[in-house]
Amino acid sequence: MKIAIVGSGISGLTCAHMLHPHHEITLYEAS
């Protein structure tokens, strides 16, 4: 499954880390 995470703060990075083994993650940051 493809998942987009908006924001790379501590919560966004934790979610990406936990979901990465099973899903395709795209991380978006404001800058």
Phi and psi restraints in degrees (range 20) as a CNS / XPLOR table:
assign (resid 1 and name C) (resid 2 and name N)
       (resid 2 and name CA) (resid 2 and name C) 1.0 -92.4 20.0 2
assign (resid 2 and name N) (resid 2 and name CA)
       (resid 2 and name C) (resid 3 and name N) 1.0 130.9 20.0 2
assign (resid 2 and name C) (resid 3 and name N)
       (resid 3 and name CA) (resid 3 and name C) 1.0 -129.7 20.0 2
assign (resid 3 and name N) (resid 3 and name CA)
       (resid 3 and name C) (resid 4 and name N) 1.0 133.4 20.0 2
assign (resid 3 and name C) (resid 4 and name N)
       (resid 4 and name CA) (resid 4 and name C) 1.0 -105.6 20.0 2
assign (resid 4 and name N) (resid 4 and name CA)
       (resid 4 and name C) (resid 5 and name N) 1.0 132.9 20.0 2
assign (resid 4 and name C) (resid 5 and name N)
       (resid 5 and name CA) (resid 5 and name C) 1.0 -117.2 20.0 2
assign (resid 5 and name N) (resid 5 and name CA)
       (resid 5 and name C) (resid 6 and name N) 1.0 124.4 20.0 2
assign (resid 5 and name C) (resid 6 and name N)
       (resid 6 and name CA) (resid 6 and name C) 1.0 -100.0 20.0 2
assign (resid 6 and name N) (resid 6 and name CA)
       (resid 6 and name C) (resid 7 and name N) 1.0 117.0 20.0 2
assign (resid 6 and name C) (resid 7 and name N)
       (resid 7 and name CA) (resid 7 and name C) 1.0 103.7 20.0 2
assign (resid 7 and name N) (resid 7 and name CA)
       (resid 7 and name C) (resid 8 and name N) 1.0 130.6 20.0 2
assign (resid 7 and name C) (resid 8 and name N)
       (resid 8 and name CA) (resid 8 and name C) 1.0 -113.8 20.0 2
assign (resid 8 and name N) (resid 8 and name CA)
       (resid 8 and name C) (resid 9 and name N) 1.0 35.9 20.0 2
assign (resid 8 and name C) (resid 9 and name N)
       (resid 9 and name CA) (resid 9 and name C) 1.0 -73.7 20.0 2
assign (resid 9 and name N) (resid 9 and name CA)
       (resid 9 and name C) (resid 10 and name N) 1.0 -168.7 20.0 2
assign (resid 9 and name C) (resid 10 and name N)
       (resid 10 and name CA) (resid 10 and name C) 1.0 -60.9 20.0 2
assign (resid 10 and name N) (resid 10 and name CA)
       (resid 10 and name C) (resid 11 and name N) 1.0 -37.8 20.0 2
assign (resid 10 and name C) (resid 11 and name N)
       (resid 11 and name CA) (resid 11 and name C) 1.0 -70.0 20.0 2
assign (resid 11 and name N) (resid 11 and name CA)
       (resid 11 and name C) (resid 12 and name N) 1.0 -43.9 20.0 2
assign (resid 11 and name C) (resid 12 and name N)
       (resid 12 and name CA) (resid 12 and name C) 1.0 -63.2 20.0 2
assign (resid 12 and name N) (resid 12 and name CA)
       (resid 12 and name C) (resid 13 and name N) 1.0 -42.9 20.0 2
assign (resid 12 and name C) (resid 13 and name N)
       (resid 13 and name CA) (resid 13 and name C) 1.0 -68.2 20.0 2
assign (resid 13 and name N) (resid 13 and name CA)
       (resid 13 and name C) (resid 14 and name N) 1.0 -36.7 20.0 2
assign (resid 13 and name C) (resid 14 and name N)
       (resid 14 and name CA) (resid 14 and name C) 1.0 -65.7 20.0 2
assign (resid 14 and name N) (resid 14 and name CA)
       (resid 14 and name C) (resid 15 and name N) 1.0 -44.2 20.0 2
assign (resid 14 and name C) (resid 15 and name N)
       (resid 15 and name CA) (resid 15 and name C) 1.0 -61.1 20.0 2
assign (resid 15 and name N) (resid 15 and name CA)
       (resid 15 and name C) (resid 16 and name N) 1.0 -44.5 20.0 2
assign (resid 15 and name C) (resid 16 and name N)
       (resid 16 and name CA) (resid 16 and name C) 1.0 -61.7 20.0 2
assign (resid 16 and name N) (resid 16 and name CA)
       (resid 16 and name C) (resid 17 and name N) 1.0 -42.4 20.0 2
assign (resid 16 and name C) (resid 17 and name N)
       (resid 17 and name CA) (resid 17 and name C) 1.0 -63.6 20.0 2
assign (resid 17 and name N) (resid 17 and name CA)
       (resid 17 and name C) (resid 18 and name N) 1.0 -41.7 20.0 2
assign (resid 17 and name C) (resid 18 and name N)
       (resid 18 and name CA) (resid 18 and name C) 1.0 -73.6 20.0 2
assign (resid 18 and name N) (resid 18 and name CA)
       (resid 18 and name C) (resid 19 and name N) 1.0 -33.7 20.0 2
assign (resid 18 and name C) (resid 19 and name N)
       (resid 19 and name CA) (resid 19 and name C) 1.0 -88.9 20.0 2
assign (resid 19 and name N) (resid 19 and name CA)
       (resid 19 and name C) (resid 20 and name N) 1.0 -19.9 20.0 2
assign (resid 19 and name C) (resid 20 and name N)
       (resid 20 and name CA) (resid 20 and name C) 1.0 -56.0 20.0 2
assign (resid 20 and name N) (resid 20 and name CA)
       (resid 20 and name C) (resid 21 and name N) 1.0 -40.6 20.0 2
assign (resid 20 and name C) (resid 21 and name N)
       (resid 21 and name CA) (resid 21 and name C) 1.0 -62.6 20.0 2
assign (resid 21 and name N) (resid 21 and name CA)
       (resid 21 and name C) (resid 22 and name N) 1.0 -23.3 20.0 2
assign (resid 21 and name C) (resid 22 and name N)
       (resid 22 and name CA) (resid 22 and name C) 1.0 -114.9 20.0 2
assign (resid 22 and name N) (resid 22 and name CA)
       (resid 22 and name C) (resid 23 and name N) 1.0 -11.6 20.0 2
assign (resid 22 and name C) (resid 23 and name N)
       (resid 23 and name CA) (resid 23 and name C) 1.0 -140.0 20.0 2
assign (resid 23 and name N) (resid 23 and name CA)
       (resid 23 and name C) (resid 24 and name N) 1.0 162.6 20.0 2
assign (resid 23 and name C) (resid 24 and name N)
       (resid 24 and name CA) (resid 24 and name C) 1.0 -91.8 20.0 2
assign (resid 24 and name N) (resid 24 and name CA)
       (resid 24 and name C) (resid 25 and name N) 1.0 116.4 20.0 2
assign (resid 24 and name C) (resid 25 and name N)
       (resid 25 and name CA) (resid 25 and name C) 1.0 -105.2 20.0 2
assign (resid 25 and name N) (resid 25 and name CA)
       (resid 25 and name C) (resid 26 and name N) 1.0 135.7 20.0 2
assign (resid 25 and name C) (resid 26 and name N)
       (resid 26 and name CA) (resid 26 and name C) 1.0 -120.3 20.0 2
assign (resid 26 and name N) (resid 26 and name CA)
       (resid 26 and name C) (resid 27 and name N) 1.0 126.2 20.0 2
assign (resid 26 and name C) (resid 27 and name N)
       (resid 27 and name CA) (resid 27 and name C) 1.0 -109.1 20.0 2
assign (resid 27 and name N) (resid 27 and name CA)
       (resid 27 and name C) (resid 28 and name N) 1.0 124.9 20.0 2
assign (resid 27 and name C) (resid 28 and name N)
       (resid 28 and name CA) (resid 28 and name C) 1.0 -110.9 20.0 2
assign (resid 28 and name N) (resid 28 and name CA)
       (resid 28 and name C) (resid 29 and name N) 1.0 135.9 20.0 2
assign (resid 28 and name C) (resid 29 and name N)
       (resid 29 and name CA) (resid 29 and name C) 1.0 -127.3 20.0 2
assign (resid 29 and name N) (resid 29 and name CA)
       (resid 29 and name C) (resid 30 and name N) 1.0 151.4 20.0 2
assign (resid 29 and name C) (resid 30 and name N)
       (resid 30 and name CA) (resid 30 and name C) 1.0 -62.5 20.0 2
assign (resid 30 and name N) (resid 30 and name CA)
       (resid 30 and name C) (resid 31 and name N) 1.0 -35.5 20.0 2
